Amino acid sequence: MSKLKAYFSAERGRATAMARGCEASVAFLRAIADGKRPCPHKLAVKIETFTQGEVSRRDLFPDDWHENWPELVEVYARADAEVLEDAAHA
């Protein structure tokens, strides 16, 4: 299941709220979540912002996010390191 699809499934009304917040249709967002349509880069940024990082650009573009947004390589690397460190101390 895609991270976006899981996000929608977690709580009723999330797709509708995201559609409003990201200025996209629910049908288009669901098609992206189902892998039927590609996510435009600008919409990926809006989705990441709307979900406060719960669905990231890396989630939406797992194979080439680093090519589209090279400035995020270091940001995601730091975030991953923090998660690993927290897990080690848990």
CNS distance restraints for C-alpha pairs under 8 A (distance, minus, plus):
assign (resid   1 and name CA) (resid   5 and name CA) 6.36 0.50 0.50
assign (resid   1 and name CA) (resid   6 and name CA) 6.50 0.50 0.50
assign (resid   2 and name CA) (resid   6 and name CA) 6.20 0.50 0.50
assign (resid   2 and name CA) (resid  33 and name CA) 6.14 0.50 0.50
assign (resid   2 and name CA) (resid  34 and name CA) 7.31 0.50 0.50
assign (resid   3 and name CA) (resid   7 and name CA) 6.09 0.50 0.50
assign (resid   3 and name CA) (resid  33 and name CA) 7.72 0.50 0.50
assign (resid   3 and name CA) (resid  55 and name CA) 6.19 0.50 0.50
assign (resid   3 and name CA) (resid  59 and name CA) 6.51 0.50 0.50
assign (resid   3 and name CA) (resid  60 and name CA) 7.81 0.50 0.50
assign (resid   4 and name CA) (resid   8 and name CA) 6.36 0.50 0.50
assign (resid   4 and name CA) (resid  33 and name CA) 5.28 0.50 0.50
assign (resid   4 and name CA) (resid  55 and name CA) 6.14 0.50 0.50
assign (resid   4 and name CA) (resid  60 and name CA) 7.74 0.50 0.50
assign (resid   5 and name CA) (resid   9 and name CA) 6.21 0.50 0.50
assign (resid   5 and name CA) (resid  30 and name CA) 7.37 0.50 0.50
assign (resid   5 and name CA) (resid  33 and name CA) 4.90 0.50 0.50
assign (resid   5 and name CA) (resid  34 and name CA) 6.91 0.50 0.50
assign (resid   6 and name CA) (resid  10 and name CA) 6.14 0.50 0.50
assign (resid   7 and name CA) (resid  11 and name CA) 7.50 0.50 0.50
assign (resid   7 and name CA) (resid  14 and name CA) 7.53 0.50 0.50
assign (resid   7 and name CA) (resid  54 and name CA) 7.91 0.50 0.50
assign (resid   7 and name CA) (resid  55 and name CA) 7.44 0.50 0.50
assign (resid   8 and name CA) (resid  12 and name CA) 7.26 0.50 0.50
assign (resid   8 and name CA) (resid  13 and name CA) 7.71 0.50 0.50
assign (resid   8 and name CA) (resid  14 and name CA) 5.38 0.50 0.50
assign (resid   8 and name CA) (resid  15 and name CA) 5.59 0.50 0.50
assign (resid  13 and name CA) (resid  17 and name CA) 6.19 0.50 0.50
assign (resid  14 and name CA) (resid  18 and name CA) 6.01 0.50 0.50
assign (resid  15 and name CA) (resid  19 and name CA) 6.02 0.50 0.50
assign (resid  15 and name CA) (resid  26 and name CA) 5.94 0.50 0.50
assign (resid  15 and name CA) (resid  29 and name CA) 7.30 0.50 0.50
assign (resid  15 and name CA) (resid  30 and name CA) 7.65 0.50 0.50
assign (resid  16 and name CA) (resid  20 and name CA) 6.37 0.50 0.50
assign (resid  16 and name CA) (resid  26 and name CA) 5.92 0.50 0.50
assign (resid  17 and name CA) (resid  21 and name CA) 6.12 0.50 0.50
assign (resid  18 and name CA) (resid  22 and name CA) 5.70 0.50 0.50
assign (resid  18 and name CA) (resid  23 and name CA) 7.93 0.50 0.50
assign (resid  18 and name CA) (resid  24 and name CA) 7.89 0.50 0.50
assign (resid  18 and name CA) (resid  26 and name CA) 7.92 0.50 0.50
assign (resid  18 and name CA) (resid  47 and name CA) 7.46 0.50 0.50
assign (resid  18 and name CA) (resid  50 and name CA) 6.92 0.50 0.50
assign (resid  19 and name CA) (resid  23 and name CA) 5.56 0.50 0.50
assign (resid  19 and name CA) (resid  24 and name CA) 4.76 0.50 0.50
assign (resid  19 and name CA) (resid  25 and name CA) 5.29 0.50 0.50
assign (resid  19 and name CA) (resid  26 and name CA) 5.40 0.50 0.50
assign (resid  19 and name CA) (resid  29 and name CA) 7.18 0.50 0.50
assign (resid  20 and name CA) (resid  24 and name CA) 6.73 0.50 0.50
assign (resid  20 and name CA) (resid  25 and name CA) 7.79 0.50 0.50
assign (resid  21 and name CA) (resid  50 and name CA) 6.85 0.50 0.50
assign (resid  22 and name CA) (resid  43 and name CA) 7.03 0.50 0.50
assign (resid  22 and name CA) (resid  46 and name CA) 5.69 0.50 0.50
assign (resid  22 and name CA) (resid  47 and name CA) 6.64 0.50 0.50
assign (resid  22 and name CA) (resid  50 and name CA) 7.23 0.50 0.50
assign (resid  24 and name CA) (resid  28 and name CA) 6.78 0.50 0.50
assign (resid  24 and name CA) (resid  29 and name CA) 6.97 0.50 0.50
assign (resid  25 and name CA) (resid  29 and name CA) 6.33 0.50 0.50
assign (resid  26 and name CA) (resid  30 and name CA) 6.07 0.50 0.50
assign (resid  27 and name CA) (resid  31 and name CA) 6.11 0.50 0.50
assign (resid  28 and name CA) (resid  32 and name CA) 6.31 0.50 0.50
assign (resid  28 and name CA) (resid  37 and name CA) 7.56 0.50 0.50
assign (resid  29 and name CA) (resid  33 and name CA) 6.20 0.50 0.50
assign (resid  30 and name CA) (resid  34 and name CA) 6.04 0.50 0.50
assign (resid  31 and name CA) (resid  35 and name CA) 6.17 0.50 0.50
assign (resid  31 and name CA) (resid  36 and name CA) 5.01 0.50 0.50
assign (resid  31 and name CA) (resid  37 and name CA) 5.38 0.50 0.50
assign (resid  32 and name CA) (resid  36 and name CA) 5.83 0.50 0.50
assign (resid  32 and name CA) (resid  37 and name CA) 4.79 0.50 0.50
assign (resid  32 and name CA) (resid  38 and name CA) 5.83 0.50 0.50
assign (resid  32 and name CA) (resid  39 and name CA) 5.90 0.50 0.50
assign (resid  39 and name CA) (resid  43 and name CA) 6.62 0.50 0.50
assign (resid  39 and name CA) (resid  44 and name CA) 6.40 0.50 0.50
assign (resid  39 and name CA) (resid  60 and name CA) 7.26 0.50 0.50
assign (resid  40 and name CA) (resid  44 and name CA) 6.33 0.50 0.50
assign (resid  41 and name CA) (resid  45 and name CA) 6.59 0.50 0.50
assign (resid  42 and name CA) (resid  46 and name CA) 6.54 0.50 0.50
assign (resid  43 and name CA) (resid  47 and name CA) 6.06 0.50 0.50
assign (resid  44 and name CA) (resid  48 and name CA) 6.15 0.50 0.50
assign (resid  44 and name CA) (resid  56 and name CA) 7.60 0.50 0.50
assign (resid  44 and name CA) (resid  57 and name CA) 5.66 0.50 0.50
assign (resid  44 and name CA) (resid  60 and name CA) 6.86 0.50 0.50
assign (resid  45 and name CA) (resid  49 and name CA) 6.19 0.50 0.50
assign (resid  45 and name CA) (resid  57 and name CA) 6.56 0.50 0.50
assign (resid  46 and name CA) (resid  50 and name CA) 5.92 0.50 0.50
assign (resid  47 and name CA) (resid  51 and name CA) 6.03 0.50 0.50
assign (resid  47 and name CA) (resid  55 and name CA) 6.87 0.50 0.50
assign (resid  47 and name CA) (resid  56 and name CA) 7.42 0.50 0.50
assign (resid  48 and name CA) (resid  52 and name CA) 5.92 0.50 0.50
assign (resid  48 and name CA) (resid  53 and name CA) 4.91 0.50 0.50
assign (resid  48 and name CA) (resid  54 and name CA) 6.94 0.50 0.50
assign (resid  48 and name CA) (resid  55 and name CA) 5.45 0.50 0.50
assign (resid  48 and name CA) (resid  56 and name CA) 4.77 0.50 0.50
assign (resid  48 and name CA) (resid  57 and name CA) 6.20 0.50 0.50
assign (resid  49 and name CA) (resid  53 and name CA) 6.28 0.50 0.50
assign (resid  51 and name CA) (resid  55 and name CA) 6.00 0.50 0.50
assign (resid  55 and name CA) (resid  59 and name CA) 6.13 0.50 0.50
assign (resid  55 and name CA) (resid  60 and name CA) 7.43 0.50 0.50
assign (resid  56 and name CA) (resid  60 and name CA) 6.46 0.50 0.50
assign (resid  57 and name CA) (resid  61 and name CA) 5.95 0.50 0.50
assign (resid  57 and name CA) (resid  62 and name CA) 7.97 0.50 0.50
assign (resid  57 and name CA) (resid  65 and name CA) 6.53 0.50 0.50
assign (resid  58 and name CA) (resid  62 and name CA) 5.17 0.50 0.50
assign (resid  58 and name CA) (resid  65 and name CA) 5.34 0.50 0.50
assign (resid  58 and name CA) (resid  66 and name CA) 7.85 0.50 0.50
assign (resid  60 and name CA) (resid  65 and name CA) 7.98 0.50 0.50
assign (resid  61 and name CA) (resid  65 and name CA) 5.01 0.50 0.50
assign (resid  64 and name CA) (resid  68 and name CA) 6.57 0.50 0.50
assign (resid  65 and name CA) (resid  69 and name CA) 5.94 0.50 0.50
assign (resid  65 and name CA) (resid  70 and name CA) 7.71 0.50 0.50
assign (resid  66 and name CA) (resid  70 and name CA) 4.85 0.50 0.50
assign (resid  66 and name CA) (resid  71 and name CA) 7.91 0.50 0.50
assign (resid  66 and name CA) (resid  72 and name CA) 6.92 0.50 0.50
assign (resid  66 and name CA) (resid  73 and name CA) 6.02 0.50 0.50
assign (resid  69 and name CA) (resid  73 and name CA) 7.58 0.50 0.50
assign (resid  71 and name CA) (resid  75 and name CA) 7.47 0.50 0.50
assign (resid  72 and name CA) (resid  76 and name CA) 5.96 0.50 0.50
assign (resid  73 and name CA) (resid  77 and name CA) 6.12 0.50 0.50
assign (resid  74 and name CA) (resid  78 and name CA) 6.17 0.50 0.50
assign (resid  75 and name CA) (resid  79 and name CA) 6.33 0.50 0.50
assign (resid  76 and name CA) (resid  80 and name CA) 6.02 0.50 0.50
assign (resid  77 and name CA) (resid  81 and name CA) 6.18 0.50 0.50
assign (resid  78 and name CA) (resid  82 and name CA) 6.23 0.50 0.50
assign (resid  79 and name CA) (resid  83 and name CA) 6.33 0.50 0.50
assign (resid  80 and name CA) (resid  84 and name CA) 6.27 0.50 0.50
assign (resid  81 and name CA) (resid  85 and name CA) 6.08 0.50 0.50
assign (resid  82 and name CA) (resid  86 and name CA) 6.05 0.50 0.50
assign (resid  83 and name CA) (resid  87 and name CA) 6.13 0.50 0.50
assign (resid  84 and name CA) (resid  88 and name CA) 6.17 0.50 0.50
assign (resid  85 and name CA) (resid  89 and name CA) 6.42 0.50 0.50
assign (resid  86 and name CA) (resid  90 and name CA) 6.21 0.50 0.50
